[in-house]
């Protein structure tokens, strides 16, 4: 009877953290991502060189080797952005950190700059998984796979 007074659950959108082409996680040549062992999401085959915040929130994790960061939205949804494969072995080479853990940022704000020429010289694939680690009570309802995406402008995942 009082269901009309219930607040409707609002959707949640994750933006592209880097310019490129949105791909299905199954296309990432690393089973941790392709088998969704860490969570669901998409990957970006980047054309850009700056990793940006995909959501409004707080930077809650920055991997020591600077190739990945985690964020938490004000609602508690956790998102991981992981640049490249085997990039942990670089021990931070080729990455410049622009923000710090516990900083609040808006979607589209630069977090890490990638030295593309260094990565290409080292033959490091830059495919960038974007994983929803903690979707709370939401499920991914839209994947923007196959689309050309731009930081700030393009949605890559929608949760409801």
C-alpha positions as YAML, in Angstrom:
chain: A
units: angstrom
residues:
- id: 1
  name: UNK
  ca: [0.00, 0.00, 0.00]
- id: 2
  name: UNK
  ca: [2.77, 2.47, 0.83]
- id: 3
  name: UNK
  ca: [5.03, 1.33, -2.02]
- id: 4
  name: UNK
  ca: [4.38, 4.60, -3.87]
- id: 5
  name: UNK
  ca: [6.35, 6.36, -1.14]
- id: 6
  name: UNK
  ca: [9.42, 4.13, -1.57]
- id: 7
  name: UNK
  ca: [12.38, 5.86, -3.06]
- id: 8
  name: UNK
  ca: [13.20, 4.45, -6.46]
- id: 9
  name: UNK
  ca: [16.74, 3.10, -6.77]
- id: 10
  name: UNK
  ca: [18.74, 5.48, -8.94]
- id: 11
  name: UNK
  ca: [21.05, 4.18, -11.66]
- id: 12
  name: UNK
  ca: [24.81, 4.56, -11.47]
- id: 13
  name: UNK
  ca: [27.04, 5.43, -14.44]
- id: 14
  name: UNK
  ca: [30.75, 4.77, -14.92]
- id: 15
  name: UNK
  ca: [32.57, 7.00, -17.42]
- id: 16
  name: UNK
  ca: [35.54, 6.16, -19.65]
- id: 17
  name: UNK
  ca: [38.78, 6.62, -17.67]
- id: 18
  name: UNK
  ca: [40.81, 6.98, -20.89]
- id: 19
  name: UNK
  ca: [40.11, 7.64, -24.57]
- id: 20
  name: UNK
  ca: [39.92, 4.50, -26.71]
- id: 21
  name: UNK
  ca: [37.65, 1.64, -27.76]
- id: 22
  name: UNK
  ca: [35.46, -0.16, -25.20]
- id: 23
  name: UNK
  ca: [35.90, -3.96, -25.26]
- id: 24
  name: UNK
  ca: [34.37, -6.95, -23.55]
- id: 25
  name: UNK
  ca: [36.42, -8.26, -20.59]
- id: 26
  name: UNK
  ca: [36.67, -11.63, -22.36]
- id: 27
  name: UNK
  ca: [39.03, -9.91, -24.84]
- id: 28
  name: UNK
  ca: [41.62, -9.14, -22.15]
- id: 29
  name: UNK
  ca: [44.48, -11.66, -22.49]
- id: 30
  name: UNK
  ca: [44.69, -12.23, -18.73]
- id: 31
  name: UNK
  ca: [42.31, -14.69, -17.10]
- id: 32
  name: UNK
  ca: [42.07, -12.73, -13.86]
- id: 33
  name: UNK
  ca: [40.17, -10.11, -15.88]
- id: 34
  name: UNK
  ca: [38.69, -12.18, -18.73]
- id: 35
  name: UNK
  ca: [37.20, -14.72, -16.28]
- id: 36
  name: UNK
  ca: [35.88, -11.88, -14.08]
- id: 37
  name: UNK
  ca: [37.73, -13.17, -11.01]
- id: 38
  name: UNK
  ca: [37.92, -9.63, -9.57]
- id: 39
  name: UNK
  ca: [34.49, -8.55, -10.74]
- id: 40
  name: UNK
  ca: [32.54, -7.53, -13.82]
- id: 41
  name: UNK
  ca: [33.26, -4.61, -16.11]
- id: 42
  name: UNK
  ca: [34.79, -3.73, -19.47]
- id: 43
  name: UNK
  ca: [38.22, -2.92, -20.87]
- id: 44
  name: UNK
  ca: [39.43, 0.03, -22.91]
- id: 45
  name: UNK
  ca: [41.96, -0.34, -25.72]
- id: 46
  name: UNK
  ca: [43.44, 3.12, -25.14]
- id: 47
  name: UNK
  ca: [44.34, 5.79, -27.64]
- id: 48
  name: UNK
  ca: [44.94, 8.35, -24.89]
- id: 49
  name: UNK
  ca: [47.69, 8.60, -22.30]
- id: 50
  name: UNK
  ca: [45.97, 9.89, -19.15]
- id: 51
  name: UNK
  ca: [43.95, 7.70, -16.80]
- id: 52
  name: UNK
  ca: [41.12, 9.71, -15.26]
- id: 53
  name: UNK
  ca: [38.54, 9.15, -12.56]
- id: 54
  name: UNK
  ca: [35.62, 7.13, -13.99]
- id: 55
  name: UNK
  ca: [33.28, 8.25, -11.18]
- id: 56
  name: UNK
  ca: [32.90, 10.99, -8.63]
- id: 57
  name: UNK
  ca: [34.39, 9.77, -5.38]
- id: 58
  name: UNK
  ca: [37.50, 9.18, -3.32]
- id: 59
  name: UNK
  ca: [40.72, 7.56, -4.45]
- id: 60
  name: UNK
  ca: [40.95, 4.67, -2.01]
- id: 61
  name: UNK
  ca: [43.85, 2.72, -3.49]
- id: 62
  name: UNK
  ca: [46.91, 3.46, -5.59]
- id: 63
  name: UNK
  ca: [49.05, 0.43, -6.41]
- id: 64
  name: UNK
  ca: [52.75, 0.97, -5.53]
- id: 65
  name: UNK
  ca: [53.77, 0.36, -9.14]
- id: 66
  name: UNK
  ca: [51.36, 3.16, -10.16]
- id: 67
  name: UNK
  ca: [49.60, 1.14, -12.88]
- id: 68
  name: UNK
  ca: [46.22, 0.88, -11.11]
- id: 69
  name: UNK
  ca: [43.96, 2.78, -8.77]
- id: 70
  name: UNK
  ca: [40.73, 2.17, -6.95]
- id: 71
  name: UNK
  ca: [37.91, 4.56, -6.15]
- id: 72
  name: UNK
  ca: [34.84, 4.51, -3.98]
- id: 73
  name: UNK
  ca: [31.71, 6.49, -4.81]
- id: 74
  name: UNK
  ca: [29.78, 8.34, -2.07]
- id: 75
  name: UNK
  ca: [27.23, 5.47, -2.32]
- id: 76
  name: UNK
  ca: [29.96, 2.90, -1.58]
- id: 77
  name: UNK
  ca: [30.42, 1.44, -5.08]
- id: 78
  name: UNK
  ca: [34.06, 0.48, -5.65]
- id: 79
  name: UNK
  ca: [35.75, 0.67, -9.07]
- id: 80
  name: UNK
  ca: [39.24, -0.45, -10.12]
- id: 81
  name: UNK
  ca: [41.11, 0.95, -13.15]
- id: 82
  name: UNK
  ca: [44.10, -1.21, -14.17]
- id: 83
  name: UNK
  ca: [46.38, 0.02, -16.97]
- id: 84
  name: UNK
  ca: [48.10, -2.60, -19.08]
- id: 85
  name: UNK
  ca: [49.21, -6.17, -18.60]
- id: 86
  name: UNK
  ca: [52.34, -7.10, -16.66]
- id: 87
  name: UNK
  ca: [52.73, -3.42, -15.78]
- id: 88
  name: UNK
  ca: [53.31, -4.34, -12.13]
- id: 89
  name: UNK
  ca: [56.77, -5.54, -13.21]
- id: 90
  name: UNK
  ca: [57.70, -2.00, -14.30]
- id: 91
  name: UNK
  ca: [57.78, -0.90, -10.63]
- id: 92
  name: UNK
  ca: [56.29, 2.48, -11.52]
- id: 93
  name: UNK
  ca: [58.38, 3.20, -14.61]
- id: 94
  name: UNK
  ca: [56.30, 4.80, -17.34]
- id: 95
  name: UNK
  ca: [53.65, 6.14, -14.96]
- id: 96
  name: UNK
  ca: [53.31, 9.56, -13.32]
- id: 97
  name: UNK
  ca: [50.87, 9.80, -10.42]
- id: 98
  name: UNK
  ca: [48.86, 13.04, -10.42]
- id: 99
  name: UNK
  ca: [46.56, 12.47, -7.40]
- id: 100
  name: UNK
  ca: [46.90, 10.75, -4.04]
- id: 101
  name: UNK
  ca: [44.99, 8.26, -1.92]
- id: 102
  name: UNK
  ca: [42.12, 9.84, 0.04]
- id: 103
  name: UNK
  ca: [41.71, 12.70, -2.47]
- id: 104
  name: UNK
  ca: [38.15, 13.41, -3.55]
- id: 105
  name: UNK
  ca: [37.84, 13.76, -7.32]
- id: 106
  name: UNK
  ca: [35.19, 14.25, -9.98]
- id: 107
  name: UNK
  ca: [34.73, 11.96, -12.97]
- id: 108
  name: UNK
  ca: [37.19, 12.99, -15.68]
- id: 109
  name: UNK
  ca: [39.91, 14.35, -13.37]
- id: 110
  name: UNK
  ca: [43.39, 13.06, -14.32]
- id: 111
  name: UNK
  ca: [44.83, 10.48, -11.89]
- id: 112
  name: UNK
  ca: [47.81, 8.86, -13.70]
- id: 113
  name: UNK
  ca: [49.76, 9.88, -16.82]
- id: 114
  name: UNK
  ca: [51.09, 7.02, -18.97]
- id: 115
  name: UNK
  ca: [54.27, 7.29, -21.04]
- id: 116
  name: UNK
  ca: [52.94, 5.61, -24.20]
- id: 117
  name: UNK
  ca: [56.26, 5.75, -26.06]
- id: 118
  name: UNK
  ca: [58.01, 3.97, -23.16]
- id: 119
  name: UNK
  ca: [55.26, 1.32, -23.05]
- id: 120
  name: UNK
  ca: [55.46, 0.77, -26.81]
- id: 121
  name: UNK
  ca: [59.27, 0.50, -26.64]
- id: 122
  name: UNK
  ca: [58.90, -2.10, -23.85]
- id: 123
  name: UNK
  ca: [56.16, -3.88, -25.85]
- id: 124
  name: UNK
  ca: [53.65, -3.52, -22.98]
- id: 125
  name: UNK
  ca: [49.97, -3.95, -23.96]
- id: 126
  name: UNK
  ca: [47.99, -1.02, -22.51]
- id: 127
  name: UNK
  ca: [44.52, -2.59, -22.51]
- id: 128
  name: UNK
  ca: [42.83, -1.11, -19.44]
- id: 129
  name: UNK
  ca: [40.23, -3.13, -17.50]
- id: 130
  name: UNK
  ca: [37.65, -1.14, -15.53]
- id: 131
  name: UNK
  ca: [36.19, -3.42, -12.87]
- id: 132
  name: UNK
  ca: [33.25, -2.93, -10.51]
- id: 133
  name: UNK
  ca: [34.63, -4.51, -7.33]
- id: 134
  name: UNK
  ca: [31.64, -3.85, -5.12]
- id: 135
  name: UNK
  ca: [28.38, -3.13, -6.97]
- id: 136
  name: UNK
  ca: [26.37, -3.19, -3.71]
- id: 137
  name: UNK
  ca: [22.76, -4.00, -4.61]
- id: 138
  name: UNK
  ca: [23.18, -3.01, -8.27]
- id: 139
  name: UNK
  ca: [23.83, -5.05, -11.40]
- id: 140
  name: UNK
  ca: [25.49, -3.93, -14.61]
- id: 141
  name: UNK
  ca: [22.66, -3.43, -17.09]
- id: 142
  name: UNK
  ca: [24.50, -1.79, -19.99]
- id: 143
  name: UNK
  ca: [27.96, -2.43, -21.42]
- id: 144
  name: UNK
  ca: [29.08, 0.01, -24.12]
- id: 145
  name: UNK
  ca: [31.27, -2.57, -25.88]
- id: 146
  name: UNK
  ca: [32.52, -1.74, -29.36]
- id: 147
  name: UNK
  ca: [32.13, 2.00, -28.94]
- id: 148
  name: UNK
  ca: [34.79, 4.68, -29.34]
- id: 149
  name: UNK
  ca: [34.90, 6.37, -25.93]
- id: 150
  name: UNK
  ca: [36.21, 9.66, -24.56]
- id: 151
  name: UNK
  ca: [37.06, 10.68, -21.01]
- id: 152
  name: UNK
  ca: [34.23, 12.63, -19.32]
- id: 153
  name: UNK
  ca: [31.90, 12.31, -22.34]
- id: 154
  name: UNK
  ca: [31.34, 8.57, -22.67]
- id: 155
  name: UNK
  ca: [29.52, 6.15, -20.41]
- id: 156
  name: UNK
  ca: [31.05, 2.67, -20.42]
- id: 157
  name: UNK
  ca: [28.94, 0.93, -17.78]
- id: 158
  name: UNK
  ca: [25.53, 1.53, -16.27]
- id: 159
  name: UNK
  ca: [24.33, -0.11, -13.09]
- id: 160
  name: UNK
  ca: [20.77, -0.34, -11.84]
...
